Amino acid sequence: MTATADPGDDRIDLVLFSLADSEAEAMLTARAACLRALERAPELIAWRLSDGAAGDGPGTR
């Protein structure tokens, strides 16, 4: 996993690498990991996945 964020920007771009049997499975796994992090990390309480997340969209606050 790598993450990038520009100062003053309300978004974080994540790149996750996953060994999966299909692209769909990899995307579901990545989305589930992000949702778990958003649910469990108090630091991320104001964050959400954008509507286009899971392959082509950034998460936003």
CHARMM internal coordinates of N, CA and C (Angstrom, degrees):
IC EDIT
DIST 1 N 1 CA 1.4290
DIST 1 CA 1 C 1.5182
ANGL 1 N 1 CA 1 C 108.01
DIST 1 C 2 N 1.3211
ANGL 1 CA 1 C 2 N 115.70
DIHE 1 N 1 CA 1 C 2 N 138.14
DIST 2 N 2 CA 1.4628
ANGL 1 C 2 N 2 CA 121.56
DIHE 1 CA 1 C 2 N 2 CA 170.11
DIST 2 CA 2 C 1.5246
ANGL 2 N 2 CA 2 C 107.43
DIHE 1 C 2 N 2 CA 2 C -129.80
DIST 2 C 3 N 1.3118
ANGL 2 CA 2 C 3 N 115.62
DIHE 2 N 2 CA 2 C 3 N 151.47
DIST 3 N 3 CA 1.4575
ANGL 2 C 3 N 3 CA 120.96
DIHE 2 CA 2 C 3 N 3 CA 178.97
DIST 3 CA 3 C 1.5163
ANGL 3 N 3 CA 3 C 109.08
DIHE 2 C 3 N 3 CA 3 C -136.17
DIST 3 C 4 N 1.3291
ANGL 3 CA 3 C 4 N 116.05
DIHE 3 N 3 CA 3 C 4 N 142.09
DIST 4 N 4 CA 1.4579
ANGL 3 C 4 N 4 CA 121.34
DIHE 3 CA 3 C 4 N 4 CA 175.27
DIST 4 CA 4 C 1.5181
ANGL 4 N 4 CA 4 C 109.03
DIHE 3 C 4 N 4 CA 4 C -133.85
DIST 4 C 5 N 1.3202
ANGL 4 CA 4 C 5 N 115.28
DIHE 4 N 4 CA 4 C 5 N 146.88
DIST 5 N 5 CA 1.4606
ANGL 4 C 5 N 5 CA 121.41
DIHE 4 CA 4 C 5 N 5 CA 176.50
DIST 5 CA 5 C 1.5187
ANGL 5 N 5 CA 5 C 108.08
DIHE 4 C 5 N 5 CA 5 C -149.99
DIST 5 C 6 N 1.3128
ANGL 5 CA 5 C 6 N 115.86
DIHE 5 N 5 CA 5 C 6 N 137.36
DIST 6 N 6 CA 1.4577
ANGL 5 C 6 N 6 CA 120.76
DIHE 5 CA 5 C 6 N 6 CA 175.41
DIST 6 CA 6 C 1.5208
ANGL 6 N 6 CA 6 C 108.94
DIHE 5 C 6 N 6 CA 6 C -90.53
DIST 6 C 7 N 1.3387
ANGL 6 CA 6 C 7 N 117.32
DIHE 6 N 6 CA 6 C 7 N 139.62
DIST 7 N 7 CA 1.4651
ANGL 6 C 7 N 7 CA 120.00
DIHE 6 CA 6 C 7 N 7 CA 178.69
DIST 7 CA 7 C 1.5298
ANGL 7 N 7 CA 7 C 110.49
DIHE 6 C 7 N 7 CA 7 C -56.43
DIST 7 C 8 N 1.3051
ANGL 7 CA 7 C 8 N 116.77
DIHE 7 N 7 CA 7 C 8 N 135.22
DIST 8 N 8 CA 1.4512
ANGL 7 C 8 N 8 CA 122.06
DIHE 7 CA 7 C 8 N 8 CA 178.47
DIST 8 CA 8 C 1.5194
ANGL 8 N 8 CA 8 C 114.12
DIHE 7 C 8 N 8 CA 8 C 80.44
DIST 8 C 9 N 1.3132
ANGL 8 CA 8 C 9 N 117.93
DIHE 8 N 8 CA 8 C 9 N -3.14
DIST 9 N 9 CA 1.4620
ANGL 8 C 9 N 9 CA 121.59
DIHE 8 CA 8 C 9 N 9 CA 179.74
DIST 9 CA 9 C 1.5203
ANGL 9 N 9 CA 9 C 108.60
DIHE 8 C 9 N 9 CA 9 C -94.51
DIST 9 C 10 N 1.3081
ANGL 9 CA 9 C 10 N 116.95
DIHE 9 N 9 CA 9 C 10 N 142.50
DIST 10 N 10 CA 1.4613
ANGL 9 C 10 N 10 CA 121.13
DIHE 9 CA 9 C 10 N 10 CA 179.81
DIST 10 CA 10 C 1.5213
ANGL 10 N 10 CA 10 C 111.47
DIHE 9 C 10 N 10 CA 10 C -96.13
DIST 10 C 11 N 1.3176
ANGL 10 CA 10 C 11 N 115.83
DIHE 10 N 10 CA 10 C 11 N 47.55
DIST 11 N 11 CA 1.4616
ANGL 10 C 11 N 11 CA 119.02
DIHE 10 CA 10 C 11 N 11 CA 177.51
DIST 11 CA 11 C 1.5181
ANGL 11 N 11 CA 11 C 110.12
DIHE 10 C 11 N 11 CA 11 C -152.35
DIST 11 C 12 N 1.3013
ANGL 11 CA 11 C 12 N 114.39
DIHE 11 N 11 CA 11 C 12 N 153.64
DIST 12 N 12 CA 1.4615
ANGL 11 C 12 N 12 CA 122.38
DIHE 11 CA 11 C 12 N 12 CA 174.72
DIST 12 CA 12 C 1.5148
ANGL 12 N 12 CA 12 C 106.51
DIHE 11 C 12 N 12 CA 12 C -128.43
DIST 12 C 13 N 1.3159
ANGL 12 CA 12 C 13 N 116.30
DIHE 12 N 12 CA 12 C 13 N 129.35
DIST 13 N 13 CA 1.4622
ANGL 12 C 13 N 13 CA 120.88
DIHE 12 CA 12 C 13 N 13 CA 175.54
DIST 13 CA 13 C 1.5216
ANGL 13 N 13 CA 13 C 108.39
DIHE 12 C 13 N 13 CA 13 C -97.97
DIST 13 C 14 N 1.3232
ANGL 13 CA 13 C 14 N 116.06
DIHE 13 N 13 CA 13 C 14 N 126.25
DIST 14 N 14 CA 1.4604
ANGL 13 C 14 N 14 CA 121.82
DIHE 13 CA 13 C 14 N 14 CA 178.78
DIST 14 CA 14 C 1.5215
ANGL 14 N 14 CA 14 C 109.65
DIHE 13 C 14 N 14 CA 14 C -113.41
DIST 14 C 15 N 1.3138
ANGL 14 CA 14 C 15 N 114.66
DIHE 14 N 14 CA 14 C 15 N 143.39
DIST 15 N 15 CA 1.4634
ANGL 14 C 15 N 15 CA 121.32
DIHE 14 CA 14 C 15 N 15 CA 171.42
DIST 15 CA 15 C 1.5186
ANGL 15 N 15 CA 15 C 106.23
DIHE 14 C 15 N 15 CA 15 C -124.69
DIST 15 C 16 N 1.3199
ANGL 15 CA 15 C 16 N 115.58
DIHE 15 N 15 CA 15 C 16 N 120.49
DIST 16 N 16 CA 1.4551
ANGL 15 C 16 N 16 CA 120.78
DIHE 15 CA 15 C 16 N 16 CA 179.29
DIST 16 CA 16 C 1.5151
ANGL 16 N 16 CA 16 C 108.98
DIHE 15 C 16 N 16 CA 16 C -115.51
DIST 16 C 17 N 1.3013
ANGL 16 CA 16 C 17 N 116.08
DIHE 16 N 16 CA 16 C 17 N 137.05
DIST 17 N 17 CA 1.4529
ANGL 16 C 17 N 17 CA 121.79
DIHE 16 CA 16 C 17 N 17 CA 176.27
DIST 17 CA 17 C 1.5213
ANGL 17 N 17 CA 17 C 107.29
DIHE 16 C 17 N 17 CA 17 C -108.47
DIST 17 C 18 N 1.3201
ANGL 17 CA 17 C 18 N 116.58
DIHE 17 N 17 CA 17 C 18 N 129.23
DIST 18 N 18 CA 1.4505
ANGL 17 C 18 N 18 CA 120.97
DIHE 17 CA 17 C 18 N 18 CA -174.17
DIST 18 CA 18 C 1.5272
ANGL 18 N 18 CA 18 C 110.24
DIHE 17 C 18 N 18 CA 18 C -136.72
DIST 18 C 19 N 1.3157
ANGL 18 CA 18 C 19 N 115.63
DIHE 18 N 18 CA 18 C 19 N 138.52
DIST 19 N 19 CA 1.4627
ANGL 18 C 19 N 19 CA 120.29
DIHE 18 CA 18 C 19 N 19 CA 171.18
DIST 19 CA 19 C 1.5205
ANGL 19 N 19 CA 19 C 106.62
DIHE 18 C 19 N 19 CA 19 C -90.57
DIST 19 C 20 N 1.3044
ANGL 19 CA 19 C 20 N 116.31
DIHE 19 N 19 CA 19 C 20 N 113.39
DIST 20 N 20 CA 1.4645
ANGL 19 C 20 N 20 CA 120.96
DIHE 19 CA 19 C 20 N 20 CA -177.73
DIST 20 CA 20 C 1.5193
ANGL 20 N 20 CA 20 C 108.67
DIHE 19 C 20 N 20 CA 20 C -143.97
DIST 20 C 21 N 1.3112
ANGL 20 CA 20 C 21 N 115.40
DIHE 20 N 20 CA 20 C 21 N 163.59
DIST 21 N 21 CA 1.4660
ANGL 20 C 21 N 21 CA 120.38
DIHE 20 CA 20 C 21 N 21 CA -179.83
DIST 21 CA 21 C 1.5202
ANGL 21 N 21 CA 21 C 112.63
DIHE 20 C 21 N 21 CA 21 C -75.88
DIST 21 C 22 N 1.3473
ANGL 21 CA 21 C 22 N 117.05
DIHE 21 N 21 CA 21 C 22 N -19.62
DIST 22 N 22 CA 1.4603
ANGL 21 C 22 N 22 CA 119.74
DIHE 21 CA 21 C 22 N 22 CA -179.88
DIST 22 CA 22 C 1.5266
ANGL 22 N 22 CA 22 C 109.70
DIHE 21 C 22 N 22 CA 22 C -152.32
DIST 22 C 23 N 1.3203
ANGL 22 CA 22 C 23 N 115.24
DIHE 22 N 22 CA 22 C 23 N 163.61
DIST 23 N 23 CA 1.4625
ANGL 22 C 23 N 23 CA 120.24
DIHE 22 CA 22 C 23 N 23 CA 176.55
DIST 23 CA 23 C 1.5352
ANGL 23 N 23 CA 23 C 110.34
DIHE 22 C 23 N 23 CA 23 C -62.65
DIST 23 C 24 N 1.3180
ANGL 23 CA 23 C 24 N 116.28
DIHE 23 N 23 CA 23 C 24 N -40.58
DIST 24 N 24 CA 1.4615
ANGL 23 C 24 N 24 CA 120.33
DIHE 23 CA 23 C 24 N 24 CA -179.96
DIST 24 CA 24 C 1.5290
ANGL 24 N 24 CA 24 C 111.12
DIHE 23 C 24 N 24 CA 24 C -60.67
DIST 24 C 25 N 1.3246
ANGL 24 CA 24 C 25 N 116.80
DIHE 24 N 24 CA 24 C 25 N -43.17
DIST 25 N 25 CA 1.4670
ANGL 24 C 25 N 25 CA 120.47
DIHE 24 CA 24 C 25 N 25 CA 178.70
DIST 25 CA 25 C 1.5219
ANGL 25 N 25 CA 25 C 110.84
DIHE 24 C 25 N 25 CA 25 C -64.12
DIST 25 C 26 N 1.3248
ANGL 25 CA 25 C 26 N 117.14
DIHE 25 N 25 CA 25 C 26 N -41.19
DIST 26 N 26 CA 1.4632
ANGL 25 C 26 N 26 CA 121.08
DIHE 25 CA 25 C 26 N 26 CA 178.86
DIST 26 CA 26 C 1.5262
ANGL 26 N 26 CA 26 C 110.73
DIHE 25 C 26 N 26 CA 26 C -62.80
DIST 26 C 27 N 1.3183
ANGL 26 CA 26 C 27 N 116.90
DIHE 26 N 26 CA 26 C 27 N -41.55
DIST 27 N 27 CA 1.4660
ANGL 26 C 27 N 27 CA 120.32
DIHE 26 CA 26 C 27 N 27 CA -179.71
DIST 27 CA 27 C 1.5268
ANGL 27 N 27 CA 27 C 111.24
DIHE 26 C 27 N 27 CA 27 C -67.59
DIST 27 C 28 N 1.3165
ANGL 27 CA 27 C 28 N 117.22
DIHE 27 N 27 CA 27 C 28 N -40.17
DIST 28 N 28 CA 1.4637
ANGL 27 C 28 N 28 CA 120.49
DIHE 27 CA 27 C 28 N 28 CA 176.97
DIST 28 CA 28 C 1.5224
ANGL 28 N 28 CA 28 C 111.22
DIHE 27 C 28 N 28 CA 28 C -63.95
DIST 28 C 29 N 1.3167
ANGL 28 CA 28 C 29 N 116.65
DIHE 28 N 28 CA 28 C 29 N -40.69
DIST 29 N 29 CA 1.4651
ANGL 28 C 29 N 29 CA 121.08
DIHE 28 CA 28 C 29 N 29 CA 178.61
DIST 29 CA 29 C 1.5202
ANGL 29 N 29 CA 29 C 110.83
DIHE 28 C 29 N 29 CA 29 C -64.05
DIST 29 C 30 N 1.3285
ANGL 29 CA 29 C 30 N 117.21
DIHE 29 N 29 CA 29 C 30 N -44.18
DIST 30 N 30 CA 1.4672
ANGL 29 C 30 N 30 CA 121.34
DIHE 29 CA 29 C 30 N 30 CA 179.72
DIST 30 CA 30 C 1.5259
ANGL 30 N 30 CA 30 C 110.56
DIHE 29 C 30 N 30 CA 30 C -64.22
DIST 30 C 31 N 1.3278
ANGL 30 CA 30 C 31 N 116.69
DIHE 30 N 30 CA 30 C 31 N -44.03
DIST 31 N 31 CA 1.4661
ANGL 30 C 31 N 31 CA 120.21
DIHE 30 CA 30 C 31 N 31 CA 179.35
DIST 31 CA 31 C 1.5278
ANGL 31 N 31 CA 31 C 110.58
DIHE 30 C 31 N 31 CA 31 C -62.43
DIST 31 C 32 N 1.3214
ANGL 31 CA 31 C 32 N 117.32
DIHE 31 N 31 CA 31 C 32 N -43.32
DIST 32 N 32 CA 1.4655
ANGL 31 C 32 N 32 CA 121.02
DIHE 31 CA 31 C 32 N 32 CA 179.35
DIST 32 CA 32 C 1.5256
ANGL 32 N 32 CA 32 C 110.81
DIHE 31 C 32 N 32 CA 32 C -62.11
DIST 32 C 33 N 1.3266
ANGL 32 CA 32 C 33 N 117.79
DIHE 32 N 32 CA 32 C 33 N -40.66
DIST 33 N 33 CA 1.4681
ANGL 32 C 33 N 33 CA 121.08
DIHE 32 CA 32 C 33 N 33 CA 178.77
DIST 33 CA 33 C 1.5265
ANGL 33 N 33 CA 33 C 110.68
DIHE 32 C 33 N 33 CA 33 C -63.45
DIST 33 C 34 N 1.3166
ANGL 33 CA 33 C 34 N 116.98
DIHE 33 N 33 CA 33 C 34 N -42.36
DIST 34 N 34 CA 1.4661
ANGL 33 C 34 N 34 CA 120.56
DIHE 33 CA 33 C 34 N 34 CA 178.69
DIST 34 CA 34 C 1.5291
ANGL 34 N 34 CA 34 C 110.63
DIHE 33 C 34 N 34 CA 34 C -65.09
DIST 34 C 35 N 1.3084
ANGL 34 CA 34 C 35 N 117.53
DIHE 34 N 34 CA 34 C 35 N -43.80
DIST 35 N 35 CA 1.4607
ANGL 34 C 35 N 35 CA 120.40
DIHE 34 CA 34 C 35 N 35 CA 179.34
DIST 35 CA 35 C 1.5228
ANGL 35 N 35 CA 35 C 111.93
DIHE 34 C 35 N 35 CA 35 C -63.31
DIST 35 C 36 N 1.3410
ANGL 35 CA 35 C 36 N 117.20
DIHE 35 N 35 CA 35 C 36 N -39.28
DIST 36 N 36 CA 1.4743
ANGL 35 C 36 N 36 CA 120.10
DIHE 35 CA 35 C 36 N 36 CA 175.98
DIST 36 CA 36 C 1.5211
ANGL 36 N 36 CA 36 C 110.58
DIHE 35 C 36 N 36 CA 36 C -61.66
DIST 36 C 37 N 1.3259
ANGL 36 CA 36 C 37 N 116.75
DIHE 36 N 36 CA 36 C 37 N -43.64
DIST 37 N 37 CA 1.4630
ANGL 36 C 37 N 37 CA 119.95
DIHE 36 CA 36 C 37 N 37 CA 179.49
DIST 37 CA 37 C 1.5259
ANGL 37 N 37 CA 37 C 110.63
DIHE 36 C 37 N 37 CA 37 C -62.39
DIST 37 C 38 N 1.3211
ANGL 37 CA 37 C 38 N 117.42
DIHE 37 N 37 CA 37 C 38 N -42.68
DIST 38 N 38 CA 1.4642
ANGL 37 C 38 N 38 CA 120.63
DIHE 37 CA 37 C 38 N 38 CA 179.47
DIST 38 CA 38 C 1.5197
ANGL 38 N 38 CA 38 C 112.02
DIHE 37 C 38 N 38 CA 38 C -64.85
DIST 38 C 39 N 1.3132
ANGL 38 CA 38 C 39 N 117.57
DIHE 38 N 38 CA 38 C 39 N -34.09
DIST 39 N 39 CA 1.4678
ANGL 38 C 39 N 39 CA 121.81
DIHE 38 CA 38 C 39 N 39 CA -179.77
DIST 39 CA 39 C 1.5230
ANGL 39 N 39 CA 39 C 112.24
DIHE 38 C 39 N 39 CA 39 C -75.48
DIST 39 C 40 N 1.3277
ANGL 39 CA 39 C 40 N 117.57
DIHE 39 N 39 CA 39 C 40 N -31.55
DIST 40 N 40 CA 1.4719
ANGL 39 C 40 N 40 CA 120.52
DIHE 39 CA 39 C 40 N 40 CA -169.04
DIST 40 CA 40 C 1.5191
ANGL 40 N 40 CA 40 C 115.19
DIHE 39 C 40 N 40 CA 40 C -105.23
DIST 40 C 41 N 1.3201
ANGL 40 CA 40 C 41 N 118.70
DIHE 40 N 40 CA 40 C 41 N -18.36
DIST 41 N 41 CA 1.4686
ANGL 40 C 41 N 41 CA 120.38
DIHE 40 CA 40 C 41 N 41 CA -176.25
DIST 41 CA 41 C 1.5245
ANGL 41 N 41 CA 41 C 110.37
DIHE 40 C 41 N 41 CA 41 C -99.07
DIST 41 C 42 N 1.3205
ANGL 41 CA 41 C 42 N 117.81
DIHE 41 N 41 CA 41 C 42 N 112.68
DIST 42 N 42 CA 1.4656
ANGL 41 C 42 N 42 CA 120.26
DIHE 41 CA 41 C 42 N 42 CA 179.99
DIST 42 CA 42 C 1.5350
ANGL 42 N 42 CA 42 C 112.77
DIHE 41 C 42 N 42 CA 42 C -56.69
DIST 42 C 43 N 1.3211
ANGL 42 CA 42 C 43 N 116.72
DIHE 42 N 42 CA 42 C 43 N -29.84
DIST 43 N 43 CA 1.4684
ANGL 42 C 43 N 43 CA 120.53
DIHE 42 CA 42 C 43 N 43 CA -179.67
DIST 43 CA 43 C 1.5322
ANGL 43 N 43 CA 43 C 111.96
DIHE 42 C 43 N 43 CA 43 C -64.89
DIST 43 C 44 N 1.3204
ANGL 43 CA 43 C 44 N 116.32
DIHE 43 N 43 CA 43 C 44 N -19.60
DIST 44 N 44 CA 1.4687
ANGL 43 C 44 N 44 CA 120.68
DIHE 43 CA 43 C 44 N 44 CA -176.54
DIST 44 CA 44 C 1.5243
ANGL 44 N 44 CA 44 C 112.64
DIHE 43 C 44 N 44 CA 44 C -104.70
DIST 44 C 45 N 1.3257
ANGL 44 CA 44 C 45 N 117.68
DIHE 44 N 44 CA 44 C 45 N 16.44
DIST 45 N 45 CA 1.4656
ANGL 44 C 45 N 45 CA 120.76
DIHE 44 CA 44 C 45 N 45 CA -172.99
DIST 45 CA 45 C 1.5281
ANGL 45 N 45 CA 45 C 112.86
DIHE 44 C 45 N 45 CA 45 C -58.23
DIST 45 C 46 N 1.3161
ANGL 45 CA 45 C 46 N 118.34
DIHE 45 N 45 CA 45 C 46 N -32.16
DIST 46 N 46 CA 1.4652
ANGL 45 C 46 N 46 CA 121.18
DIHE 45 CA 45 C 46 N 46 CA -177.99
DIST 46 CA 46 C 1.5230
ANGL 46 N 46 CA 46 C 112.64
DIHE 45 C 46 N 46 CA 46 C -91.68
DIST 46 C 47 N 1.3271
ANGL 46 CA 46 C 47 N 117.29
DIHE 46 N 46 CA 46 C 47 N 3.95
DIST 47 N 47 CA 1.4636
ANGL 46 C 47 N 47 CA 120.77
DIHE 46 CA 46 C 47 N 47 CA -176.06
DIST 47 CA 47 C 1.5222
ANGL 47 N 47 CA 47 C 110.67
DIHE 46 C 47 N 47 CA 47 C -99.43
DIST 47 C 48 N 1.3373
ANGL 47 CA 47 C 48 N 115.42
DIHE 47 N 47 CA 47 C 48 N 157.36
DIST 48 N 48 CA 1.4591
ANGL 47 C 48 N 48 CA 122.29
DIHE 47 CA 47 C 48 N 48 CA 175.70
DIST 48 CA 48 C 1.5211
ANGL 48 N 48 CA 48 C 108.16
DIHE 47 C 48 N 48 CA 48 C -149.96
DIST 48 C 49 N 1.3129
ANGL 48 CA 48 C 49 N 116.06
DIHE 48 N 48 CA 48 C 49 N 162.71
DIST 49 N 49 CA 1.4623
ANGL 48 C 49 N 49 CA 120.08
DIHE 48 CA 48 C 49 N 49 CA 172.16
DIST 49 CA 49 C 1.5175
ANGL 49 N 49 CA 49 C 107.63
DIHE 48 C 49 N 49 CA 49 C -79.03
DIST 49 C 50 N 1.3200
ANGL 49 CA 49 C 50 N 116.02
DIHE 49 N 49 CA 49 C 50 N 140.44
DIST 50 N 50 CA 1.4617
ANGL 49 C 50 N 50 CA 118.42
DIHE 49 CA 49 C 50 N 50 CA 176.69
DIST 50 CA 50 C 1.5194
ANGL 50 N 50 CA 50 C 109.54
DIHE 49 C 50 N 50 CA 50 C -71.79
DIST 50 C 51 N 1.3103
ANGL 50 CA 50 C 51 N 117.09
DIHE 50 N 50 CA 50 C 51 N 163.65
DIST 51 N 51 CA 1.4565
ANGL 50 C 51 N 51 CA 121.73
DIHE 50 CA 50 C 51 N 51 CA -178.96
DIST 51 CA 51 C 1.5186
ANGL 51 N 51 CA 51 C 112.54
DIHE 50 C 51 N 51 CA 51 C -58.62
DIST 51 C 52 N 1.3168
ANGL 51 CA 51 C 52 N 117.33
DIHE 51 N 51 CA 51 C 52 N -31.35
DIST 52 N 52 CA 1.4614
ANGL 51 C 52 N 52 CA 120.67
DIHE 51 CA 51 C 52 N 52 CA -178.89
DIST 52 CA 52 C 1.5197
ANGL 52 N 52 CA 52 C 113.67
DIHE 51 C 52 N 52 CA 52 C -93.10
DIST 52 C 53 N 1.3265
ANGL 52 CA 52 C 53 N 117.90
DIHE 52 N 52 CA 52 C 53 N 7.34
DIST 53 N 53 CA 1.4616
ANGL 52 C 53 N 53 CA 120.56
DIHE 52 CA 52 C 53 N 53 CA -177.51
DIST 53 CA 53 C 1.5094
ANGL 53 N 53 CA 53 C 111.13
DIHE 52 C 53 N 53 CA 53 C -64.95
DIST 53 C 54 N 1.2835
ANGL 53 CA 53 C 54 N 116.60
DIHE 53 N 53 CA 53 C 54 N 161.20
DIST 54 N 54 CA 1.4683
ANGL 53 C 54 N 54 CA 126.35
DIHE 53 CA 53 C 54 N 54 CA -177.53
DIST 54 CA 54 C 1.5075
ANGL 54 N 54 CA 54 C 109.26
DIHE 53 C 54 N 54 CA 54 C 94.50
DIST 54 C 55 N 1.2906
ANGL 54 CA 54 C 55 N 115.85
DIHE 54 N 54 CA 54 C 55 N 43.43
DIST 55 N 55 CA 1.4470
ANGL 54 C 55 N 55 CA 119.19
DIHE 54 CA 54 C 55 N 55 CA 173.19
DIST 55 CA 55 C 1.4970
ANGL 55 N 55 CA 55 C 114.61
DIHE 54 C 55 N 55 CA 55 C 136.58
DIST 55 C 56 N 1.3299
ANGL 55 CA 55 C 56 N 118.40
DIHE 55 N 55 CA 55 C 56 N -35.34
DIST 56 N 56 CA 1.4479
ANGL 55 C 56 N 56 CA 116.74
DIHE 55 CA 55 C 56 N 56 CA -174.42
DIST 56 CA 56 C 1.5197
ANGL 56 N 56 CA 56 C 114.02
DIHE 55 C 56 N 56 CA 56 C -138.48
DIST 56 C 57 N 1.3072
ANGL 56 CA 56 C 57 N 119.11
DIHE 56 N 56 CA 56 C 57 N 9.91
DIST 57 N 57 CA 1.4513
ANGL 56 C 57 N 57 CA 118.34
DIHE 56 CA 56 C 57 N 57 CA -179.17
DIST 57 CA 57 C 1.5102
ANGL 57 N 57 CA 57 C 112.45
DIHE 56 C 57 N 57 CA 57 C -140.35
DIST 57 C 58 N 1.3223
ANGL 57 CA 57 C 58 N 117.00
DIHE 57 N 57 CA 57 C 58 N 149.16
DIST 58 N 58 CA 1.4616
ANGL 57 C 58 N 58 CA 120.96
DIHE 57 CA 57 C 58 N 58 CA -179.23
DIST 58 CA 58 C 1.5159
ANGL 58 N 58 CA 58 C 111.87
DIHE 57 C 58 N 58 CA 58 C -80.98
DIST 58 C 59 N 1.3052
ANGL 58 CA 58 C 59 N 115.76
DIHE 58 N 58 CA 58 C 59 N 157.77
DIST 59 N 59 CA 1.4403
ANGL 58 C 59 N 59 CA 120.71
DIHE 58 CA 58 C 59 N 59 CA 169.27
DIST 59 CA 59 C 1.5138
ANGL 59 N 59 CA 59 C 108.79
DIHE 58 C 59 N 59 CA 59 C -78.60
DIST 59 C 60 N 1.3109
ANGL 59 CA 59 C 60 N 118.20
DIHE 59 N 59 CA 59 C 60 N 148.58
DIST 60 N 60 CA 1.4501
ANGL 59 C 60 N 60 CA 121.64
DIHE 59 CA 59 C 60 N 60 CA -178.44
DIST 60 CA 60 C 1.5095
ANGL 60 N 60 CA 60 C 109.96
DIHE 59 C 60 N 60 CA 60 C -133.20
DIST 60 C 61 N 1.3120
ANGL 60 CA 60 C 61 N 114.04
DIHE 60 N 60 CA 60 C 61 N 161.51
DIST 61 N 61 CA 1.4631
ANGL 60 C 61 N 61 CA 120.60
DIHE 60 CA 60 C 61 N 61 CA 177.10
DIST 61 CA 61 C 1.4999
ANGL 61 N 61 CA 61 C 107.52
DIHE 60 C 61 N 61 CA 61 C -101.88
END
COOR INIT
IC SEED 1 N 1 CA 1 C
IC BUILD
